[in-house]
Amino acid sequence: MKPVPIAELRAFVIQVLERCEVSRPDAETTADVLCTTDSWGVFTHGTKFLGDYTRRLRAKGVNPRGVPRIENSGPAWASIDGDCALGMVTAVFAMKQAIAKATTSGIALVTVRNSYHFGAAGYYAWMAAAEGQFGIAVANAIPSVSAPGSRGPVLGSNPFAFAAASAHEGNMVLDISTASVAGGKVMVAAAEGKTVPSHWLVDSAGKPTTDPNLFLKLEAFLTPMAEHKGYGLALMIEILSGALSGGAMRNGIGRFVDPPSKPSNYSHAFLAINPAVFLGENVIGGRLDELFGAIRKVPTASGVDHIMLPGEIERAKQEKALAAGIVFPPDVTEVHRAIAAEVGCPIPDFLK
Ligand SMILES: NC(=O)c1ccc[n+]([C@@H]2O[C@H](COP(=O)([O-])OP(=O)(O)OC[C@H]3O[C@@H](n4cnc5c(N)ncnc54)[C@H](O)[C@@H]3O)[C@@H](O)[C@H]2O)c1
């Protein structure tokens, strides 16, 4: 596969979304989130999802002209109705509200109901870190993850991201699902005809299985990250996003196999914390330099070059992608081809 320049990928995504009646600004916002995610090498949650998004946009299960709006708010909080718009559009809008409120109030929580799949949580957490704040982004998802002892799915793979920037020692962006692995990785294994590690899935009897096809048939479920700990974190996320937003919870969220005309009703929550109100201006960057620098000095095990910060792998991949383009795995390239055919847009150069 030849490397795809990010600008060409972005132009393709915008063109595809505009052909699905999404406005230019919303198409640009969505393209920025998806292309950034691909540039990090997180291919399970970047433009690979565009095929699902376009199907739902065309069938109006996602509202191409949806406008998220603030339903209620105070100095340090807001609740948003996503109007069934693209998840990226609503999530960016919501995190901007949280950052603006935290700038004056010190801390702000924004909940979102009636939204759609928002992709990689790390993008939104990073939006706050880029403004010198700490950011947290969470979302619920259709149940696909078991709880310790369950024989079926209990909660979604509810993602969690936290981001913070230091002055000189780099930044941290922890961006994870609360399942032992994101479901997208099981789908990739199924498409490649591979088995998965036995701690990733349990079957409908609650027993470990290595067959990723059972997951696609809804006959196996992800295990929670670190057993009861991941289950507990996923439940916290369901409470902060689904319960607190007044939106859909658990099976109230649409599944990818549902008709594309059916709204999906995801819920999210975004927290921004302004360190300046706690410590004064321009202090936290140095404190994090001290913390991250000390972590990097911890001796490493044999064969390990250095202790990494969360987000470091993705940032290194992004630097390469910005310089030389993104090298996509074949499954994502196939999706790009299928989308171009489906919406009838000219095949971009990078697919020729
Ligand atoms: N929207 C949704 O419904 C949804 C649901 C689930 C997951 N997701 C997304 O899926 C993506 C992948 O999730 P995942 O659980 O497979 O992630 P993962 O297990 O690949 O973990 C990724 C995180 O761990 C960090 N990391 C990896 N190795 C490290 C090391 N040695 N030292 C320090 N940090 C390290 C990375 O920098 C990154 O922050 C995320 O972007 C997540 O937001 C989205």
Ligand as a Chemical Component Dictionary entry (heavy atoms), coordinates in Angstrom:
data_LIG
# 
_chem_comp.id                   LIG 
_chem_comp.type                 NON-POLYMER 
_chem_comp.pdbx_formal_charge   0 
_chem_comp.three_letter_code    LIG 
# 
loop_
_chem_comp_atom.comp_id 
_chem_comp_atom.atom_id 
_chem_comp_atom.alt_atom_id 
_chem_comp_atom.type_symbol 
_chem_comp_atom.charge 
_chem_comp_atom.model_Cartn_x 
_chem_comp_atom.model_Cartn_y 
_chem_comp_atom.model_Cartn_z 
_chem_comp_atom.pdbx_ordinal 
LIG N1  N1  N 0  -16.516 5.273  20.367 1  
LIG C1  C1  C 0  -16.601 4.105  20.934 2  
LIG O1  O1  O 0  -17.700 3.616  21.168 3  
LIG C2  C2  C 0  -15.354 3.343  21.296 4  
LIG C3  C3  C 0  -15.464 2.138  22.004 5  
LIG C4  C4  C 0  -14.301 1.466  22.330 6  
LIG C5  C5  C 0  -13.054 1.958  21.964 7  
LIG N2  N2  N 1  -12.981 3.120  21.279 8  
LIG C6  C6  C 0  -11.657 3.642  20.866 9  
LIG O2  O2  O 0  -10.844 2.551  20.434 10 
LIG C7  C7  C 0  -9.475  2.917  20.515 11 
LIG C8  C8  C 0  -8.629  1.741  20.943 12 
LIG O3  O3  O 0  -8.975  1.282  22.250 13 
LIG P1  P1  P 0  -8.154  0.058  22.900 14 
LIG O4  O4  O 0  -8.770  -0.289 24.196 15 
LIG O5  O5  O -1 -7.981  -1.033 21.904 16 
LIG O6  O6  O 0  -6.732  0.754  23.141 17 
LIG P2  P2  P 0  -5.294  0.081  23.375 18 
LIG O7  O7  O 0  -5.421  -1.131 24.223 19 
LIG O8  O8  O 0  -4.621  -0.035 22.041 20 
LIG O9  O9  O 0  -4.557  1.202  24.264 21 
LIG C9  C9  C 0  -4.222  2.431  23.691 22 
LIG C10 C10 C 0  -3.709  3.375  24.753 23 
LIG O10 O10 O 0  -2.683  2.778  25.529 24 
LIG C11 C11 C 0  -1.465  3.543  25.398 25 
LIG N3  N3  N 0  -0.324  2.617  25.453 26 
LIG C12 C12 C 0  -0.142  1.497  24.706 27 
LIG N4  N4  N 0  1.015   0.904  25.045 28 
LIG C13 C13 C 0  1.587   1.650  26.023 29 
LIG C14 C14 C 0  2.781   1.559  26.804 30 
LIG N5  N5  N 0  3.651   0.549  26.646 31 
LIG N6  N6  N 0  3.036   2.510  27.721 32 
LIG C15 C15 C 0  2.170   3.551  27.900 33 
LIG N7  N7  N 0  1.010   3.685  27.214 34 
LIG C16 C16 C 0  0.725   2.746  26.279 35 
LIG C17 C17 C 0  -1.592  4.239  24.083 36 
LIG O11 O11 O 0  -0.748  5.374  24.002 37 
LIG C18 C18 C 0  -3.085  4.606  24.110 38 
LIG O12 O12 O 0  -3.343  5.731  24.924 39 
LIG C19 C19 C 0  -9.451  4.164  21.414 40 
LIG O13 O13 O 0  -9.220  5.272  20.558 41 
LIG C20 C20 C 0  -10.862 4.257  21.990 42 
LIG O14 O14 O 0  -11.312 5.580  22.261 43 
LIG C21 C21 C 0  -14.092 3.837  20.949 44 
# 
loop_
_chem_comp_bond.comp_id 
_chem_comp_bond.atom_id_1 
_chem_comp_bond.atom_id_2 
_chem_comp_bond.value_order 
_chem_comp_bond.pdbx_ordinal 
LIG N1  C1  SING 1  
LIG C1  O1  DOUB 2  
LIG C1  C2  SING 3  
LIG C2  C3  SING 4  
LIG C2  C21 DOUB 5  
LIG C3  C4  DOUB 6  
LIG C4  C5  SING 7  
LIG C5  N2  DOUB 8  
LIG N2  C6  SING 9  
LIG N2  C21 SING 10 
LIG C6  O2  SING 11 
LIG C6  C20 SING 12 
LIG O2  C7  SING 13 
LIG C7  C8  SING 14 
LIG C7  C19 SING 15 
LIG C8  O3  SING 16 
LIG O3  P1  SING 17 
LIG P1  O4  DOUB 18 
LIG P1  O5  SING 19 
LIG P1  O6  SING 20 
LIG O6  P2  SING 21 
LIG P2  O7  DOUB 22 
LIG P2  O8  SING 23 
LIG P2  O9  SING 24 
LIG O9  C9  SING 25 
LIG C9  C10 SING 26 
LIG C10 O10 SING 27 
LIG C10 C18 SING 28 
LIG O10 C11 SING 29 
LIG C11 N3  SING 30 
LIG C11 C17 SING 31 
LIG N3  C12 SING 32 
LIG N3  C16 SING 33 
LIG C12 N4  DOUB 34 
LIG N4  C13 SING 35 
LIG C13 C14 SING 36 
LIG C13 C16 DOUB 37 
LIG C14 N5  SING 38 
LIG C14 N6  DOUB 39 
LIG N6  C15 SING 40 
LIG C15 N7  DOUB 41 
LIG N7  C16 SING 42 
LIG C17 O11 SING 43 
LIG C17 C18 SING 44 
LIG C18 O12 SING 45 
LIG C19 O13 SING 46 
LIG C19 C20 SING 47 
LIG C20 O14 SING 48 
# 
